[in-house]
Amino acid sequence: MKRVPVDSTVILSAGYDPLTRTLEVQLQDGRVYAYLDVPQVVYRDLLAAESAGRYFAWYIKTTFECQPVE
């Protein structure tokens, strides 16, 4: 999945696939996680957030099922 850079101390990049509703987040340490069944508005809100790391920790991590991406 193509990811775009994110200006964050937590997140390096993020990408979204609207067909599968999958959000991929690459953390600054290189780990990548796929969050499942995520509405596209959540991806847009992540990219627009004043603090992407805070939005990610507060909403995405606590709401959506995730799996590591190898």
URJOSUL-V783701 format. One line per field, one symbol per residue. ss: DSSP state (~ for helix, > for strand, _ for the rest). phi: phi as a letter, one per 40 degrees, with the letter a starting at -180 (. if undefined). burial: 1 if it has 24 or more other C-alpha atoms within 12 Angstrom, else 0. A space follows every 10 residues. Layout:
ss: ???
phi: ???
burial: ???
//
This chain:
ss: ___>>_____ >>>>>>>___ _>>>>>>___ _>>>>____~ ~~~~~~~~__ _~~~~~~~~~ ~~~__>>>>_
phi: .cbbcbcacb bcaaaabccb fbbbbbcccg cbbbbcfccc cccccccccd bcccccccbc ccbbcbacbc
burial: 0000010101 1111110000 0111111000 0111111100 0110011000 0110110001 1000000000
//
